């Protein structure tokens, strides 16, 4: 993924209502595979 694609991903997630911490955790999980950053469903 290049920087333009990464930027569009972040902008899209913000538009979908994600906060910056959740976005960063997702990116960390994607890059490292560390389970502590894995996304979990939110209760609505």
Secondary structure, 3 states (H helix, E strand, C coil): CCHHHHHHHHHHHHHCCCCHHHHHHHHHHHHHCCHHHCCCCCCC
